[in-house]
Amino acid sequence: MFVLFVSCESRYPIALGNGYVLETDSWRSVCVLNSKSTVIVEPNIIAYTIGGDYILAITKPFFLLLDQAVSLNITKHDEIKTYMRKSNLREYWIVNKKTGQVFKFSGKKEFREKCSKIGIPESTRLQWVAAEQL
């Protein structure tokens, strides 16, 4: 006799405070939603952290990478997946949970400068949690 157990259990949603949640979208990519279920941080979050009134996230910009792959004539599904997986392209996000203000940066330097300017301590920025891509 052969028995197979399958679980569809997910660790999502994860409450982030003030009505914000880390959730998976219909493509099973991780994103941040507000209390109205509006996507605040685009899908493909690879890491996040919470510090006081702020949510910080790092994403791998799926559509930008897809556009790059196509412009490089990478068109086969497996080749596109490999291209995206190997890419070091990142976007950095700051969400103020109190005001709802969202900042998006394409560079780590600008992200760090904004964190310093608004008073997010370095210790918070070092406590990243990997967001599982299902």
C-alpha positions as CSV (number, residue, x, y, z in Angstrom):
1,M,0.0,0.0,0.0
2,F,1.3,3.5,-0.9
3,V,0.1,6.5,1.0
4,L,1.0,10.1,0.0
5,F,0.4,13.0,2.3
6,V,0.2,16.4,0.7
7,S,0.0,19.7,2.6
8,C,-1.1,23.0,1.1
9,E,-0.4,24.8,4.4
10,S,1.4,28.0,4.0
11,R,3.1,30.3,6.5
12,Y,1.3,33.2,4.9
13,P,-0.3,35.6,5.7
14,I,2.1,37.1,8.2
15,A,0.8,40.1,10.2
16,L,3.1,43.1,10.0
17,G,1.1,45.5,12.2
18,N,-1.4,48.3,11.5
19,G,-3.4,46.1,9.1
20,Y,-0.4,45.3,6.8
21,V,0.2,41.7,5.9
22,L,2.9,39.7,4.0
23,E,0.9,37.5,1.6
24,T,1.2,35.5,-1.5
25,D,-0.5,36.7,-4.7
26,S,-2.2,34.5,-7.3
27,W,1.2,33.8,-8.8
28,R,2.4,32.6,-5.4
29,S,4.8,35.5,-5.1
30,V,5.2,37.3,-1.8
31,C,3.9,40.9,-1.5
32,V,2.8,43.4,1.2
33,L,-0.9,44.2,1.4
34,N,-2.6,47.0,3.3
35,S,-5.8,46.6,5.3
36,K,-7.9,47.1,2.1
37,S,-6.0,44.2,0.5
38,T,-4.3,46.6,-1.9
39,V,-0.8,45.6,-3.0
40,I,1.6,48.1,-1.4
41,V,5.0,46.4,-2.1
42,E,5.1,44.6,-5.5
43,P,5.4,40.8,-5.6
44,N,8.6,38.9,-5.5
45,I,9.8,40.0,-2.0
46,I,12.9,38.2,-1.3
47,A,13.5,39.6,2.2
48,Y,11.7,41.9,4.7
49,T,12.1,43.3,8.2
50,I,9.9,45.3,10.6
51,G,11.2,48.2,12.7
52,G,8.8,50.3,14.7
53,D,6.5,52.1,12.3
54,Y,8.3,50.8,9.2
55,I,8.2,47.8,7.0
56,L,11.4,47.3,4.9
57,A,11.4,45.0,1.9
58,I,13.7,43.9,-0.9
59,T,12.2,42.7,-4.2
60,K,13.4,41.1,-7.3
61,P,11.5,43.1,-10.0
62,F,9.9,40.4,-12.0
63,F,8.5,42.5,-14.9
64,L,11.6,44.5,-15.3
65,L,13.7,41.3,-15.5
66,L,11.3,39.8,-17.9
67,D,11.6,42.8,-20.2
68,Q,15.4,42.6,-20.0
69,A,15.3,38.9,-20.9
70,V,13.1,39.5,-23.9
71,S,15.3,42.4,-25.1
72,L,18.3,40.0,-24.9
73,N,16.3,37.5,-27.0
74,I,16.0,35.1,-24.1
75,T,12.6,33.6,-24.9
76,K,12.5,30.0,-23.7
77,H,10.8,29.5,-20.4
78,D,13.7,27.7,-18.7
79,E,16.2,30.2,-19.9
80,I,14.1,33.1,-18.6
81,K,13.8,31.5,-15.2
82,T,17.6,31.0,-15.1
83,Y,18.2,34.6,-16.2
84,M,15.9,35.9,-13.4
85,R,17.3,33.6,-10.7
86,K,20.9,34.7,-11.5
87,S,20.1,38.4,-11.7
88,N,21.3,40.6,-8.8
89,L,18.8,43.4,-9.7
90,R,16.9,44.5,-6.6
91,E,14.4,47.1,-5.6
92,Y,14.2,48.4,-2.0
93,W,11.0,49.5,-0.2
94,I,10.1,51.4,2.9
95,V,6.5,51.5,4.1
96,N,5.5,53.8,6.9
97,K,2.7,51.8,8.7
98,K,1.3,54.9,10.4
99,T,1.0,57.2,7.4
100,G,0.8,54.7,4.6
101,Q,3.6,56.5,2.8
102,V,5.6,54.2,0.5
103,F,9.2,54.7,-0.9
104,K,10.8,52.6,-3.6
105,F,14.4,52.7,-4.6
106,S,16.4,51.0,-7.3
107,G,19.7,51.5,-5.5
108,K,20.9,50.3,-2.1
109,K,22.7,53.6,-1.4
110,E,19.6,55.7,-1.8
111,F,17.6,53.2,0.4
112,R,20.2,53.4,3.2
113,E,20.3,57.2,3.0
114,K,16.5,57.4,3.3
115,C,16.5,55.0,6.2
116,S,19.1,57.1,8.0
117,K,17.1,60.3,7.2
118,I,13.9,59.1,8.7
119,G,15.5,57.4,11.7
120,I,15.4,53.7,10.9
121,P,18.3,52.3,12.9
122,E,21.0,50.3,11.2
123,S,20.2,47.4,13.6
124,T,16.7,47.1,12.1
125,R,18.2,47.1,8.6
126,L,20.4,44.1,9.5
127,Q,17.5,41.9,10.7
128,W,16.3,40.7,7.3
129,V,14.0,37.6,7.1
130,A,14.0,35.6,3.9
131,A,10.6,35.5,2.2
132,E,10.0,32.1,0.8
133,Q,9.1,32.0,-2.8
134,L,6.6,29.2,-3.0
